[in-house]
Amino acid sequence: MKALLMQRDRDFDLEQESPSNKPALMQDLELSTLLGAMADGDAFLLDVAERTLLSRLQNDADTILYRQTAVRDCLMNHAVVRALYDLAVEAIEAKRERWLGIFTSHPSAVLHGAIDLMQLFAGILTRLRDIAHEHAGQFESEAFRTLFATLERELTHEYLASVQDHLKELRFPTGTLLSADLGRGNEGCNYVLRKREVRGWAQQLLRRHPPAFSFRIDPRDEAGGRALSELQSRGLNLAANALAQSADHILSFFQMLRVELAFYVGCSNLYRRLAAKGEPVCFPRPAAVGERRHHFTGLYDVCLSLHMDRRVVGNTVDADGRTLVIITGANQGGKSSFLRSVGLAQLMMQCGMFVGAESFEAELCTNLLTHCKREEDATMKSGKLDEELARMSDIADSLTPHSIVLFNESFAATNEREGSEIARQVVSALLEKNIRVLFVTHLHEFARGLYETSMEDTLFLRAERQADGTRTFRLVPGAPLETSYGEDLYEKVFAVGTRIGPSEHPSRVAKQPGAIS
């Protein structure tokens, strides 16, 4: 049997390699917060969530929609899905704790260990089938309906009863019946385990002759006992191997069921965290690669929301047909959070999850890469600009057509003129290769130069600031301004009487709890 909860035609590949830019994605999008909410303290859920979110991006819209409908079912039937997951865990833990027969090559020990394990598996499969029978009508997704139909079709009452009968017979309550041929030197060969003929009491009473020649071994004959045990083991060998393989087959089903259910349990854990705060979520509409679709309403940074006690501000943007989005405006106005929200939504959409927004539609991308500012190199072997250019070189090596690159205040480690020229050349090269770019920048010369060229496929957004300096944390269409209103931060810090030392310049002041940058 196969679970087929993640893909229609095959098991989910848990061993697929993570992208080379995994550390950058983890840091720049704060994915540890998202993954922690999905895991809810379960190390296995954390591992599966990380591998699913950071595996090769899913570009098949049908597979994405297949998972989305299953996620919907999971959100509506969390208790049932959790019960299925717990059964899979129980089966795996039972094998780990109880089947000691795997540590020996003796056929008798292997056989009896496999019988005990199969007995336990049969009980768990019965409970699994009962859940499917009772709750199948509550599920609408193809994934869960296929799973439940498979369980009811394969695990019939007759089948499970026959399993119990075979297991009972394999315990050989009336002894072991073997047959063998004589080989060279009259040594035994071709040992075969035989099924005993079941006779009624009348047949046994009227039987005049023993069914075969027989002999008895004295209880004190140790050598004879060992010889008889060896003969029995030869006959049991095939049966022991067959039953052990059957147990491994059932175990592999439970292992894959646990993996694929873990993704949906993680989605449910995250959803409940967001729903408890009243944050909206939606199932995004994926557009085919190359369609240049990207619009949303109420999109917010899920990781920021998970850190805060209150809801965060969402943004509404229509970037359909745009290849380049330039984001400027006031410091701590919501630009970085907006950039993270776009990256998170893209990753979540392409692994089949919901996203943190009221509505969301976007083109599928072939790769998602980030280039965000970093602290000074602690080893002092290189400056910030060298480090930025080295990371840009690594990104260039990973690029594929229709990738997305998110820049956050990149190339600002040098002067305005040089940084603007580097940014202009990098962005121009990316656009020529059909790479979509979102760029948060304070480089006015760079942003203004792009604005004055009036490129039709470019969208300019600006962090909104009210006349009194208040940040709304919303982004609105607008031309780049020469100022980022850093004096607002200075006035805010100075107004509360905080003494500012050399290392406490307003541009370096740490964000207050709940602040959005």
N, C-alpha and C positions, 0 to 999 in steps of 0.2 A: 504494500500500500504506500501511497505518497500523500503528503498533506496538501501540496499545491495551493498554499494560501498566499504566497507572494507572486507566483507566476503560474500561468495556465498550464504550461507543458513541462515544467521541470522544477526541481528543488532549488531553493535559494542557495547560492554559492557563498558560504560564509568565509571561505578561504581566499576570496579574491583580494588582490593587493590594494592597499590604500594609496591614494594619490601622493605624489612626491611633495606636494605643497600642504600636506595635512597639518604640520605644526603651525604654518602661517594661518590657515583657516581656523584652527582651534583658538589661536590668540586673537586674530583680528575680528572674528565674529563672536567671540566669547562662547564658544560651543560647549565648554565644560558646564556652563549653567544650564543650557538646554538639555544636555545629556543627563545631568544630575536629576533634573525634574522628571525625565522619562524613566530613569532607573528607580527612583524612590528608594534608594538604599540597597538595591539588589545588584550585586556585581555582575551577574550574568546578563540582566537586562541592560546594564550599562555597556557591556561589551557588544551585544547585538545592536543596540541603538547606534553606537559609534561606527560599527562596521557598515551598517545600512546607510547612515547619513553620509558617510565619507567614502563609500565605494564608488566605482565608476558611475558617473551620472546616467540615470535612466533616460534615454531619448525616445523611447517607445510610448506614445501617448496612450495606447490601449492598455499597456501594463500599468501605467500610472493610474488610469481610471479603474482598472481591476482592483488595485490596492485601495483606492479611495472608497469604493463601495464597501469593501471589507472593513475599513476603519470606521465607516458610519455604523455598520452592524456592531462593531466592538463598543462604540460609544453608547449605543442603545442597550447593549446586553453585556455590560462589563462583568457582572457576577458570573455569567455562564462561561465567558471566555476565560476568566480567571480560574474557574473550576477545571476547565480543560487543561490549562497550563499547569495547574497544581498536580493533576493526574500524570502528566508527562514527567514532571519533576519527581514524583513519587516512584514511578517505574525506573527512572535512571538511578535514583538514590538506592533503591532496593537492589539493583544489580550490583552496585558498588559495594554495598554492605554485606550482602548475603551469599552471593555465589562464589564460594571459595574453590569450587571445582576448576576454575580457570587456572589455578596455580599448580596444577598437577597434570601429568600426562597419562595417569592411570584411567583407562576407559570407564571403570566402574564409578570412580569419583566424579569424572566429567559427566557421566550419565545422570547420576543422582543429583548433582548440582544443577544441571540443565532442567531436570524434572521439577525441582523446587522453584527455579526461576520461572519456568513456563507456567507453573501453577499460579504463581503470583501475577504474571503477565495476563493470564486468562481472566483473573478477577478484575484487573484494571481495565482490560479491553471490554469486559461486560459493563462496567460502570461508564466507560466512554460511550459505548453503544446506547446505553440507557439515556445519557444526556442528549445524544443526538436525536433519539426518538422523541424525547419529551419537548425539546426546545427548537427543533428544526424549523417549525412554522414561524418563529420569531425573526428569522434571518432572511434577508433579501438578496445579499450579494452572491455572485456566482461562486466566489471562493469558498465561503462557508457552506453553501448549499451542496457544492460538489463534495466537500469533506464529509458532511453528514450523510449524504447519499451513499458514499463509499463505505462508511462505517456500517450503515444498516444493510447494505448489500453483502458485504464481506463477512460481517460478524453476526450471522443469523444464530438463532437459538440452537438450531440443529448443528451448526458448525462448532459452536462453543461446547455443546454437549459431547460431540465426538472427540474434541480435544481432551476433555476431562476423562473420557473412557480410555483413550490411548495412553494418557499419562498414568492412569491407574494400572493399566496392563503392563506398562514399562517398569513398574515397581516389582514385577514378577512375584506376586504373592504365593504362587504355587511352585516356584522354582524356574530355572532357566532351561529352555530346550534349544539345543544346538545341533547342527549337522555339519559333517566335514567329509572330505575325500581323503583317500590315502595317496600320498605323494612318494617321492623317492625315499627309499629306506623305510617305507611304511610310516613316514612322518605325516602328521595331519596337515591338510591345506584346505583352502576354500571354505573357511568356517562361515556358517550362515546362521543367523538367529531365526528360529522358527516360532510360529505362533502355535500355542497349544490348542489342541482340539477340545472344545468344551463339550463334556458329556453330562447327560442327566444322571440322576442318582440311580435310575433303573438300569441304564446302560452299564454303569460302573458295578452294580451289584451282580449282573448277569455275565460280566466279562470273566472268561475262564483263564486266560493267559496274560501274562504281563505284556505291555505294548512293545517292549524291546528288552534285549539283554541288559542286565544292570549289575552294578557292584556297589559296595559300600566301603567307605574309608574310615578306618578307626579314628576316633576323635584325637588320639595321641599321635597320629601319623602326620607330623608337620610337613615333611617333604611331599607327601601325597596331597596335603591340603594346598601347598603352594602350587603344585603342578595343576591341580584342578582349578585353582584361581586363575592361573595363566591361560588355561584353555577357555575359561569363561570370558576373560578379558578379550581374547581374540574374536570371540563371537559377538561381544558387545561393542566392539570398536566402531563398526559402521553405524550402528544405531546411536551411539554416543556422539559421534561427529555430526550426524544428521540433525539430532535434536539440539546440539550446541549451535549449529549454523542457523537453525530456525529461531532460537532465542536471540542470536545476534541480529537476525533480520528484523524481528519485532523491536528489538532495542533501537536499531537504526531509525525505525519509524518514529519511536517516541523521541529520539534525539532531534530529528528534523522537525517534528511537531512542536517541540519546545522552542526551537530556534525561531520558527516562523510565527508562533503565537507570541513570543517575547516582543517582537516588533509592535504588534497590535496592543499588547498590554502596556508597553511604553507609551504609545500614542494616547491611550486612555488615561494614564497617569498624568501626562502633560495637560491634556484637555481638562481634567478635573481641577488642576491647579489654576488654570486660566479662568475657567468658568466660575470658580469660587470668588474671583475678583470682579466678575462681570465683564471680562475682556471678550470681545467678539472674535470668532474664528470662522473661516469659510473654507470650502474645498475649491481650490483654484482650477481654472480652465487652462489646460496646457495647449499652446499653439505649436504647430510644426516648426522645426528648425528652419530659419530663414524668413519667417513670416513677419518679423519685426512688430510683434504685438507686445505691449507692455503698458498696462493701465490698471489702476487699483484705487480703492477708496478705503480710508481708515486704516492704512497699513502702519503697524507699529513694531517696535523692537521687542520681540518676545523675551529676550534675555534681560533687558532692562526692566520689563514689567515683573519678571520673576524676582528681581532684587528689591522691588518697591512694594509698599503697602497699598498704594493707590493705583488707579489706572493711569496709563501714559497716553500722551497725545498721538493720534494717528495722522497720517498724511494722505491726501488724495492727489494723484498725478496721472496725467494722460501723456505717455511717452510713445504712443503708437507711431511707427515709422521713423523713430529717432534712433540713431546709432550712438550718438554722444550726448551725455547729460553732464553739464557743468554746474556745480553747486557752490555757491558763494554766500556771503552774508555774515551777520554778527557772530562773534565768538560765543560759544555755549548757547547757540540758537537751535540746536537739534540736527546739525548737519551729519555728524558722525553716527548718531543714532539712526538717522534715516538711511545712511549707507549700509549699516549693519542690517537694518530691517529688510532691505532689498536682497542682500546676500542670503540671509536666513530663509526668506520666503522662497528664493530660487532653489536652495538645497532641499527644503522641506517639500516643495511641490514635486521635485524630480525623484524623490524616493517614495512618493505616494501619500504623503501626509496632508493634513490641513495646514493653513497658514494663519498668522495673526493679522487679520484684516477683515473688513466687511465684505469686500469682493476683491478678486485678484485674477488677472489673466496675463500670461506672459509666454513669450517664445521659449521653447526649450533650448538650452545651450549645451555645447559639447564639453565645456570645461569652465570652471569658476575659479578665478585667481584673485588674490588681494595683494595690494602694495600699500602698506600703511606706515606712518612714521614710527621710528623706533628710538629708544634712548641711545645715548652715546655708547660706543663700544667700550666696555669696561676694561678690556685688555690694552686699550690704547694703541692697537696695531693698525687701526685705520680710522678715518674720520667718518662722520655720518653720511656725507655724500658718497664716499667710496662704498660704504655698506649698502646704501640705497641703489646704487648702480649695479652692484653685484647681485642684489635680489632681483633687479629688473632683468638682468641677463638670465637668471634661472627661470624667470617667468617666460621670457622669450623662447627658451628651449622647450617649454611645456605647452605652448600655444597651438591651438588647432582652429581652423575656420569656425566662426560662430561661437567662439568663446566669449566670456564676459570677464572684464578686468575692473576691479574696484580700487580706485586710488583715494587715499585719504592724506591730504597735505603732503604729498610726495614732492621731492626735489626742492624743498624749502630750506635745506641745510646750507645753501650757498646764497649769494646775493640775488636780488629780485630779477635782474636782467638775465643772469646765467641760468637760474632755476626756470624761468619762463621759457627760455629757448630750449632747454632740455625737455621740458614738459611738452612743448609744441611739437618737437620732432618725434618724441615717443608716441604721442597720440596720433599724429599724422600717419606714422608707420602702421599702427594698429588698425586704424580705420581702412587703410588700403587693403588689409588682409581680412576684411569682414569681421573684425573683432568689435564687440560692443563695449563701450567705456562709460563708466560713471566716475566723475572726478570731483572730489571735494578739495577746494584750493583757496588759499589766501594770496596767491600770486596774481595781482591785479593786471599786470602787463600781459600775462598769459591769457587770462580770462577775457580781458577787454579786446585783445587781438582777435580771438575767436569770434567774439560777439560782433565785431565790426565787419567781419567777412560775411556775415549774414548767411551762414550755412543752414540750409533747409532741414537737414537731418540732425540738427543740434537743438537741444532744449536747455534753457538756462533757468535754474531755480535759485532762489535766494531765501535764506533764513529770515523769517519775518521779525521785525522789531518795531514796537510801537514808539510813539513820539517821546514818551517818558523813559524809554530804554528797556521797557518790559519785553521779555522774550515770550512769544506764544508757542515756540517749539514747532511751528508749522513752516513748511516750505511752500513758497508761491512763485509763479513765473515772474522773472524780473531780471533786468540787466545788472551786470556786476558793478559794485560800487568800489570807490577807492579805499574806503575804510571798513574795518571789521568791528569797529566800535569797541576797541580794547579799553578805551577810557571808561566805559561803563563798569567794567570789572574793577578798574583802579578805584573809581569812586565808591563802589560797593564795599571794597576792602577797607579803604581809607575811612569811610564813614563810620565804621564800627570800631575805629581806634586801633586797628591792628598795626603793629609795627612791622614794616617791610624791610627785611634785610636783603643782602645781595642775592641769596638763593631763593628769595620769596617774591621775585618780580611777578606782577599780575599775570604775565603769560605763563608762569609756572605754578600758580596757585592751584592746589588740588581741588577737585570737584567736591562740592558739598554733597552729603547724602541725598540721593534723589535727583541730583542735577542731571541735565541732559546736555550732551555736547554734540 
